[in-house]
Amino acid sequence: MKSIKNLTRFTYETSAFQGWRLSVSRAGAVFTKYFSDKKFGDEKKSFAAAQVALASVKEILDGAKRVNGKHTATTTRKVEKLLEQA
């Protein structure tokens, strides 16, 4: 599978981690979450979980208000909580 915007595949032979990294940067904030193949079962399942999380994060961030060009603390906490549960 190829990487897509905001989702990057990690398959290094020398690393203990294999899976997908979700990384979204908006309004000066960066949100990152790793989706391990080991945790989700295989590459396709971890990719599917990462896509669902990415869609949810984008939905929250795109609909959020900004104060002085930055997201509010509430918006940041919502995204962080969502990524913890993913």
Secondary structure, 3 states (H helix, E strand, C coil): CCCECCEEEEECCCCCCEEEEEEEEECCEEEEEEEEHHHHCCHHHHHHHHHHHHHHHHHHHHCCCEECCEECHHHHHHHHHHHHHC
